[in-house]
Amino acid sequence: DKELQRAQNQIKSMLVFALENSRGKMIRMWNSYQLYGKVLTVEEIEEQISKVTLEDIKKLANRIFNEKDFSLTVLGEV
């Protein structure tokens, strides 16, 4: 729980720092529009970040790190 809270705070901080210049604001707005079809407010994004649970992370990790999807590449002399 502590690590999740730390990560959420770090992401929120990065979001705020990215808004310090117009380029960062435009990138955030573009990404929001591309992902959601609308520009989310900083508060909406922070709310979504806060809603992430350890269970959400576990589900995603199980989907991403599924053994049936692993592959192996070998380079060089074998």
Secondary structure as UniProt FT lines:
FT   HELIX           2..18
FT   TURN            19..20
FT   HELIX           22..36
FT   HELIX           42..51
FT   HELIX           54..64
FT   HELIX           67..69
//
